[in-house]
Every structure is written in C-alpha cells, then in structure tokens.
Amino acid sequence: MDGTKGARTSARLAESMLELIQRHGYSGTGLNTVVEHAGAPKGSLYFHFPQGKEALGAKAVELAAARFGSLVADSARGSATPGEVVRRVIDELAGMLDGSDFQLGCPVSVVTLEMGAQSERLRDACAQAFESWIEPVSDLISASGRPRPAARALATAVVSMVEGAVIVSRAQRSTEPLYCAAQAITVLLDQSAEASA
C-alpha cells in the first residue's frame, strides 16, 4: 500500500512539474511551487527525486514524451495515412493551445531551449523525447512505401515543423501557424508517397 501511495505522490510531483513548465518554463518553476501545486509534503520531493530539480524535470519531459507518443498512436488508429495522422495531431495541439489561451506549449521544446546547453541530463531527456516522436512517424511513413532512411529524414522534418509551429502559434496567439504547417506537411507527405509509388 505504501508503495502505491509513494507512486501516486511521485506521479503527482511529475505531473505538477510538467504543468508548471508548460506555463512558466523550467527556470520559472521553483520546487516549492511544484510541491504546493502537487499537494505533496516537501520531504517527499527529495525522497522521490533525490537529485532534485533536474531529476524531476527529466521525469516531466518523459511524461510529456509519453503523452505525445500516445497522441500519435491514437491518431494513427484506423489505417490513417501519414498526412491524416499529422492533421489529427495538429488538431489536438491547436485545441490545447486555444483552450489554454496560448499559455500551454510543448514542455520538451521549452526545456531544450532553456537548459539544453546547461544540463546534459535534461538535454538527453529532451533528445530521447524527440526521438520517441520521430520513430513512430518514421514507421508510418515507411509503412506507406518510403525507404527507411528517407522515411526517417522526413519524420525528423515533420516533428521539427510541428514543434516550430507550436512556438510561432504561441507567439502570435493564433493556431494559423499550426494549420499552415499541417498543410505544408500534408503536401510533403503526399509527394513522398507518390514518389515511392
């Protein structure tokens, strides 16, 4: 029972860290705020994350990676084409941005930009997160007939475009950049499918 309670506390702390990074950035998120947001005893933070803020930040990045990975997997259900999958993902991201009044963004890009040059642990967590998104997109493109190296290159470009579009959408307080990216990506993927047919 104690292990279950501990696991719930650890999950609450990671969830709070993730939410706060999305709103305030990594540097703007203090550990006291995380503990208060999670409704957890302060001692539990160092019990579950003895290496402190970096360890908690890495766990939040892992959580964000898993959630986005699930979004891609859910969007791919029903024999969707790669273009349809990207469109569904972008619809979800646009809804998240709009629903949060453009306050929530991608925590992985936030942590990469803020801490990538300062913390190898956080940079590595972010690199793994991006890789966990590139790989399934690459699989989708490859399954539609594109050779593996070309599929991976295209998947890397797709993930990079979506990430950039989220940032521009937040800056402009508009989902238009996301939908412009969706349009460009769909054309790119359609042309790629025709080339491999």
ABEGO torsion letter per residue (X at the ends): XAAAAAAAAAAAAAAAAAAAAAAAEAAABBAAAAAAAAGBBAAAAAAABAAEAAAAAAAAAAAAAAAAAAAAAAAABGGBBAAAAAAAAAAAAAAAAAAAGGABBBAAAAAAAAAAAABAAAAAAAAAAAAAAAAAAAAAAAAAGBBAAAAAAAAAAAAAAAAAAAAAAAAAGBAAAAAAAAAAAAAAAAAAAAAAX
